[in-house]
């Protein structure tokens, strides 16, 4: 919603954040559909160019569904239209989004079993991974700002680890803390991680009631 409207500095910042946050799942979807890395890069670039320059985000209505669904539907519509006009229009329109790391995008795509899943399934999986990365980055920034970078590096691995396999004793020695204090610190970090995860999801859903359902959908995509 912040990215809608006239080209003010705040709108530009919101648009830039959207591109940075969600280009990887879109690239994976387009890459799967077109089958060629160079074409996928051009098409992803052009998709965002049109998204930003033609105010397509003005069509976003939170009451009509999730932002994830809007982007996927927009990408499908874009690819359908692009096939019709590819022979006559130059892609990109002279606009280049410098922040897109194509090597990272291609590496992420190659690491996926793309031949065994649909483009839509790949998009959802990459969306979930991108969202978790954003949450982890937010948590890391918070911990560094609070002067807890050392404990974060030691405890962040616990966020996605089965608690029964966590070696609190060894971690406590590393942090020069008691085992009980280490358990408490890990619990607080996991709690804050869950809060940030729900907050990140809430930014792409219409109501708070949809957060749990979206959370289930995203974790299903990771299985």
KAWO-V136649 format. One record per pair of residues at least 6 apart in sequence whose C-alpha atoms are under 6 Angstrom apart, sorted by the first residue. I is the first residue (numbers start at 0). GAP is how many residues later the second one is. If there is no record, write none. Layout:
BEGIN
i:gap
I:GAP
I:GAP
END
This chain:
BEGIN
i:gap
1:12
2:8
2:11
2:12
3:53
3:54
23:81
24:98
24:101
24:102
26:17
27:81
28:90
28:94
29:10
30:9
31:87
45:45
45:46
61:144
62:143
65:138
65:139
66:137
123:97
124:96
124:97
127:90
134:62
142:6
158:31
168:10
171:6
171:7
171:10
201:9
END
